[in-house]
Amino acid sequence: MALTAHLQDAYEKQYQDSQSEWRELGARQKVQNMVEVTGGKRFGKVLEVGAGDGSLLQLLNAQGVADELYALEISGSALERIHARNIPKLKEAKCFDGYSIPYEDNYFDLVVLSHVLEHVEFERKLLREIKRVSRYQVVEVPKDYRFGIDKRVKHFLSYGHINVYTPSSFCFLLRSEGFRILKKKVGLYSKATYQYMGCSSSGKYQPSFGKVLKANLLYMVKWLFVSAPSTRIRDHFANTITVMVEPEEVTVNIFK
């Protein structure tokens, strides 16, 4: 099983654009979420699957999260950007077919899969692979689900999101694939990310006092809701779901 040709082509072009500032903003929030769910633990060998342009890898290197970093990507243009960063602890970065991870069982202490699953046609296949090659896994997805999401299919497909999750459905997916959930965080994008989204048009960042104020107000309102004691309210207004997991000794997977 490998990535279909039209998706391969789409992601090849994705890293030839000028969205580096957006990716850097996202990476800062992702590494913060990761450190929180791992408790700041340091790991030996860490693999990022779907590493994009290397934004997250560079921050992981700076944070001292790993002794050695590895990366897998489906996009040649993304790999070029990763190599151009000259990340000191990056031992290897190479292409793969989107599903089969070219490393032996339990080779890594940790696999990071951040904002990847929502793009994956056969998500369970990839989850089984990251479980095979590592002792621990950190997985993050956007919480895209909203009531009436079926009326916004074109919007989500425009940036490659073919799977949508709630915190409960995401945890169900992981547990049904034989993962034990060690820590979960349901949270927001950063204020800087809200400002970028509120001030961007046609891929260009064009801030103004009014746009920044509106973005800040939106962030503050959502922060209040996500900070609420009610799980239902928090889960509804959240932007991201981040979990640290490990394989269960006895798998509950019924799909093999």
C-alpha positions as CSV (number, residue, x, y, z in Angstrom):
1,M,0.0,0.0,0.0
2,A,1.4,3.4,-1.0
3,L,0.2,7.0,-1.4
4,T,-1.9,7.6,-4.5
5,A,-0.3,9.5,-7.3
6,H,-2.5,12.6,-7.2
7,L,-1.9,13.0,-3.4
8,Q,1.9,12.5,-3.9
9,D,1.8,15.3,-6.5
10,A,-0.2,17.6,-4.2
11,Y,2.2,17.3,-1.3
12,E,5.2,17.6,-3.6
13,K,3.9,21.1,-4.5
14,Q,2.9,22.0,-1.0
15,Y,6.4,22.8,0.2
16,Q,7.3,25.0,-2.9
17,D,5.1,27.8,-1.6
18,S,5.8,30.7,0.8
19,Q,4.0,29.4,3.9
20,S,7.1,29.1,6.0
21,E,6.0,31.7,8.6
22,W,2.7,29.8,9.1
23,R,4.6,26.5,9.6
24,E,7.0,28.1,12.1
25,L,4.1,29.4,14.2
26,G,2.5,26.0,14.1
27,A,5.7,24.3,15.1
28,R,6.1,26.4,18.2
29,Q,2.7,25.4,19.5
30,K,3.3,21.7,18.5
31,V,6.5,21.5,20.5
32,Q,4.9,23.2,23.5
33,N,2.1,20.6,23.4
34,M,4.5,17.8,23.0
35,V,6.7,18.8,25.9
36,E,3.5,19.1,28.0
37,V,2.2,15.6,27.3
38,T,5.7,14.0,27.7
39,G,6.3,15.8,30.9
40,G,9.5,17.3,29.4
41,K,11.1,13.9,29.2
42,R,14.3,13.4,27.1
43,F,14.4,10.6,24.6
44,G,17.2,8.8,22.8
45,K,16.1,8.3,19.1
46,V,13.1,10.3,18.0
47,L,11.5,9.9,14.6
48,E,9.1,12.5,13.1
49,V,6.8,10.9,10.5
50,G,5.5,13.5,8.1
51,A,8.1,16.1,9.0
52,G,7.2,18.7,6.5
53,D,9.8,21.5,6.1
54,G,11.6,20.6,9.3
55,S,10.1,23.4,11.5
56,L,9.3,21.1,14.3
57,L,12.5,19.1,14.0
58,Q,14.5,22.3,14.4
59,L,12.7,23.2,17.6
60,L,13.0,19.7,19.0
61,N,16.8,20.0,18.4
62,A,16.9,23.4,20.2
63,Q,14.8,22.1,23.1
64,G,17.2,19.1,23.6
65,V,14.3,16.7,23.5
66,A,16.3,14.0,21.7
67,D,19.8,12.6,21.4
68,E,19.2,11.8,17.8
69,L,16.5,13.0,15.4
70,Y,15.2,11.2,12.3
71,A,12.6,12.3,9.7
72,L,10.4,10.7,7.1
73,E,8.5,12.5,4.4
74,I,6.6,11.8,1.2
75,S,7.7,15.0,-0.4
76,G,11.0,15.6,-2.1
77,S,10.7,19.4,-1.8
78,A,10.0,19.0,1.9
79,L,13.2,16.9,2.4
80,E,15.2,19.6,0.6
81,R,14.0,22.1,3.1
82,I,14.8,19.8,6.0
83,H,18.4,19.2,4.8
84,A,18.9,23.0,4.2
85,R,18.3,23.6,7.9
86,N,21.5,21.6,8.8
87,I,19.9,20.5,12.1
88,P,22.8,19.2,14.3
89,K,21.1,16.2,15.8
90,L,19.4,15.1,12.6
91,K,20.9,11.8,11.7
92,E,18.7,10.8,8.8
93,A,15.9,12.3,6.7
94,K,14.5,10.3,3.8
95,C,11.4,9.6,1.6
96,F,8.9,6.9,2.3
97,D,5.7,5.7,0.7
98,G,3.4,7.2,3.4
99,Y,2.8,3.9,5.2
100,S,5.7,1.5,5.4
101,I,8.3,2.8,7.9
102,P,11.8,1.6,6.8
103,Y,13.2,0.8,10.2
104,E,13.2,-2.4,12.4
105,D,10.9,-3.1,15.3
106,N,11.4,-0.9,18.4
107,Y,14.1,1.1,16.7
108,F,13.0,4.4,18.2
109,D,12.2,5.6,21.7
110,L,9.6,8.0,20.4
111,V,7.7,8.7,17.1
112,V,6.1,12.1,16.6
113,L,3.1,12.2,14.3
114,S,1.9,15.8,14.3
115,H,-0.9,17.0,12.1
116,V,-0.5,14.1,9.7
117,L,-3.4,11.7,10.4
118,E,-6.0,14.1,9.1
119,H,-4.4,13.8,5.7
120,V,-4.0,10.0,5.6
121,E,-6.2,7.7,3.5
122,F,-5.5,4.6,5.5
123,E,-4.8,6.0,9.0
124,R,-4.9,2.6,10.8
125,K,-2.1,1.3,8.6
126,L,0.2,4.2,9.6
127,L,-0.7,3.9,13.3
128,R,0.3,0.2,13.2
129,E,3.6,1.1,11.7
130,I,4.5,3.8,14.3
131,K,3.5,1.4,17.0
132,R,5.8,-1.3,15.5
133,V,8.9,0.9,15.4
134,S,8.7,2.7,18.7
135,R,8.2,2.5,22.5
136,Y,6.3,5.7,22.8
137,Q,4.3,7.8,20.4
138,V,3.1,11.5,20.5
139,V,0.2,12.1,18.1
140,E,-1.5,15.4,17.4
141,V,-4.4,16.3,15.2
142,P,-6.5,19.4,14.6
143,K,-10.0,19.2,16.1
144,D,-11.8,20.0,12.9
145,Y,-15.2,18.5,13.7
146,R,-18.1,20.9,14.0
147,F,-21.8,20.4,13.7
148,G,-22.7,20.4,10.0
149,I,-19.2,19.7,8.9
150,D,-20.6,17.7,5.9
151,K,-21.5,21.1,4.4
152,R,-17.9,22.2,4.5
153,V,-16.3,19.4,2.6
154,K,-14.7,21.6,0.0
155,H,-13.2,23.8,2.6
156,F,-11.4,21.0,4.4
157,L,-10.4,19.2,1.2
158,S,-8.8,22.4,0.0
159,Y,-5.9,21.8,2.4
160,G,-6.0,18.1,2.4
161,H,-8.0,17.2,5.5
162,I,-9.8,14.0,4.7
163,N,-10.4,12.8,8.3
164,V,-12.0,14.8,11.1
165,Y,-11.9,14.1,14.8
166,T,-13.4,14.9,18.1
167,P,-11.3,14.2,21.3
168,S,-13.5,11.2,21.9
169,S,-13.4,9.8,18.4
170,F,-9.6,10.3,18.2
171,C,-9.0,8.5,21.5
172,F,-11.3,5.7,20.3
173,L,-9.3,5.3,17.1
174,L,-6.0,5.1,19.2
175,R,-7.4,2.7,21.8
176,S,-9.0,0.4,19.1
177,E,-5.6,0.2,17.5
178,G,-4.0,-1.1,20.7
179,F,-2.6,2.1,22.3
180,R,-2.7,3.1,25.9
181,I,-3.3,6.8,26.4
182,L,-0.8,8.1,28.9
183,K,-1.5,11.9,28.7
184,K,-4.0,14.0,26.7
185,K,-4.1,17.7,26.0
186,V,-7.1,19.5,24.4
187,G,-6.0,23.0,23.6
188,L,-6.0,26.1,21.4
189,Y,-3.7,27.5,18.7
190,S,-1.5,30.3,20.0
191,K,-2.5,33.9,20.1
192,A,0.1,34.6,17.4
193,T,-1.5,31.9,15.2
194,Y,-4.9,33.5,15.6
195,Q,-3.4,36.9,14.6
196,Y,-1.8,35.3,11.5
197,M,-5.1,33.7,10.5
198,G,-7.1,36.8,11.1
199,C,-4.7,39.1,9.1
200,S,-3.9,36.8,6.2
201,S,-5.5,37.0,2.8
202,S,-4.6,34.9,-0.3
203,G,-1.6,33.6,1.5
204,K,-0.3,37.1,2.4
205,Y,0.0,38.5,6.0
206,Q,-1.5,42.0,6.0
207,P,-2.1,43.1,9.5
208,S,-4.1,46.1,10.6
209,F,-5.2,47.4,14.0
210,G,-8.7,46.2,13.4
211,K,-7.8,42.8,12.2
212,V,-5.4,42.2,15.1
213,L,-7.9,43.4,17.6
214,K,-10.6,41.1,16.2
215,A,-8.2,38.1,16.2
216,N,-7.2,38.8,19.8
217,L,-10.8,39.0,20.9
218,L,-11.6,35.8,19.2
219,Y,-8.6,34.1,20.9
220,M,-9.6,35.5,24.3
221,V,-13.2,34.2,24.0
222,K,-12.1,30.8,22.9
223,W,-9.5,30.7,25.7
224,L,-12.3,31.3,28.2
225,F,-14.3,28.4,26.8
226,V,-11.4,26.0,26.5
227,S,-10.5,26.8,30.2
228,A,-14.0,26.0,31.3
229,P,-14.4,23.0,33.7
230,S,-17.0,21.4,31.4
231,T,-15.4,18.8,29.2
232,R,-18.1,19.2,26.6
233,I,-17.6,22.9,26.3
234,R,-13.8,22.6,26.2
235,D,-13.9,19.8,23.6
236,H,-16.2,21.9,21.4
237,F,-14.1,25.0,21.2
238,A,-10.6,23.4,21.1
239,N,-8.3,23.5,18.1
240,T,-6.0,20.6,18.8
241,I,-5.8,17.2,20.4
242,T,-2.4,16.0,21.6
243,V,-1.8,12.6,23.2
244,M,1.2,10.6,24.4
245,V,0.6,6.9,24.0
246,E,2.3,3.5,24.3
247,P,1.4,0.1,22.9
248,E,-0.9,-2.0,25.1
249,E,0.6,-5.3,26.1
250,V,-2.6,-7.0,24.9
251,T,-3.9,-5.3,21.7
252,V,-7.6,-4.7,21.2
253,N,-7.3,-4.3,17.5
254,I,-10.0,-6.3,15.7
255,F,-9.1,-5.2,12.2
256,K,-6.1,-7.4,11.5
